[in-house]
Structure formats: C-alpha cells, structure tokens
Amino acid sequence: MKEIRFSEHARLKIDVLASRGVSIDLNFVFDTVRSPDKLEIGEEDKLIAQRRLDENLVLRVVYRDFGSFILIIPLYPGRRSRYEKD
C-alpha cells in the first residue's frame, strides 16, 4: 500500500477544524483516499476524494498521486447538498 503524506497545509487544516469542533480522524482521511464514495479529477491532475462525514457533511480530500506516495494537499468538510447532486 502506498505511503500517504500530509502537506503542512493539510496538517494545519486538521488542527483548525479541531479547534472549531470538527474532529477529523486520520484513519478516516486514509479511508477516504483509498475508498472514496466519489472521486473527481481537479485542476492540474489533482484528485478529489469524497466521503460522507455525517448526515449533513462530506469530507473532501485533495491529493496528488506521485506513484511512490500520495500527498494530501488540503482537505475540507463540505455540505452534502452541494457535493452530492449527481
């Protein structure tokens, strides 16, 4: 299994979310990348993995696959109503 690394921005975002009452477990992030509910291709060949957090929110993880490892760039919660339209 490929190594998953977090950018400094992604680590900071996890801390900021925790300070605002949204706790993101690292294993949930790993599971989101490995087995997303939805996968999109973003700008510059970035991938966006999405998985349901709760009844109202999804977790979106933006990452790049460098072959030997995966780098998580940012991650953020989003409203299901916005991202689960299709």
C-alpha positions as CSV (number, residue, x, y, z in Angstrom):
1,M,0.0,0.0,0.0
2,K,1.3,3.5,-0.9
3,E,2.5,5.8,1.8
4,I,0.2,8.8,2.4
5,R,1.8,12.0,3.4
6,F,0.2,15.3,4.6
7,S,1.3,18.7,3.4
8,E,1.8,21.4,6.0
9,H,-1.4,23.0,4.8
10,A,-3.4,19.8,5.3
11,R,-2.0,19.3,8.9
12,L,-2.8,22.9,9.7
13,K,-6.4,22.5,8.4
14,I,-6.9,19.4,10.6
15,D,-5.9,21.5,13.6
16,V,-8.1,24.4,12.6
17,L,-11.1,22.2,12.1
18,A,-10.5,20.5,15.5
19,S,-10.4,24.0,17.2
20,R,-13.8,24.6,15.6
21,G,-15.3,21.4,16.9
22,V,-14.9,19.3,13.7
23,S,-12.6,16.4,14.6
24,I,-11.2,14.5,11.6
25,D,-9.6,11.2,12.4
26,L,-6.5,10.4,10.3
27,N,-7.8,6.9,9.6
28,F,-10.9,8.4,8.1
29,V,-8.8,10.5,5.8
30,F,-6.8,7.4,4.7
31,D,-10.1,5.5,4.1
32,T,-11.4,8.5,2.1
33,V,-8.4,8.4,-0.2
34,R,-8.3,4.6,-0.5
35,S,-12.1,4.0,-0.9
36,P,-13.9,7.2,-1.6
37,D,-17.7,7.5,-2.1
38,K,-16.9,9.8,-5.0
39,L,-13.7,10.6,-6.9
40,E,-13.2,13.7,-9.2
41,I,-10.3,14.9,-11.3
42,G,-9.5,18.5,-10.4
43,E,-7.1,21.1,-11.8
44,E,-3.6,20.1,-12.7
45,D,-4.3,16.4,-12.3
46,K,-5.2,16.7,-8.7
47,L,-7.7,14.1,-7.4
48,I,-10.5,14.9,-5.1
49,A,-11.8,12.0,-2.9
50,Q,-15.0,12.5,-1.1
51,R,-16.7,10.5,1.7
52,R,-19.7,11.1,3.9
53,L,-18.8,12.5,7.4
54,D,-22.4,12.7,8.8
55,E,-25.9,13.4,7.7
56,N,-25.1,16.9,6.5
57,L,-21.3,16.9,5.7
58,V,-18.8,15.2,3.4
59,L,-15.1,15.3,3.7
60,R,-13.2,16.3,0.6
61,V,-9.6,15.4,0.3
62,V,-7.5,16.9,-2.5
63,Y,-4.3,15.0,-3.3
64,R,-1.7,14.1,-5.9
65,D,-0.5,10.6,-6.6
66,F,3.2,10.7,-7.2
67,G,3.5,6.9,-7.9
68,S,5.5,6.0,-4.8
69,F,3.4,8.1,-2.4
70,I,0.2,10.1,-2.2
71,L,0.4,13.7,-1.0
72,I,-2.7,15.2,0.6
73,I,-2.7,18.9,-0.1
74,P,-5.8,20.4,1.5
75,L,-8.9,18.7,3.0
76,Y,-12.1,20.3,4.0
77,P,-15.7,19.5,5.0
78,G,-18.5,20.5,2.7
79,R,-22.2,20.4,2.7
80,R,-23.6,17.2,1.2
81,S,-26.3,19.2,-0.6
82,R,-23.6,21.0,-2.6
83,Y,-21.4,18.0,-3.5
84,E,-23.8,15.1,-3.8
85,K,-26.0,16.4,-6.6
86,D,-25.3,13.5,-9.0
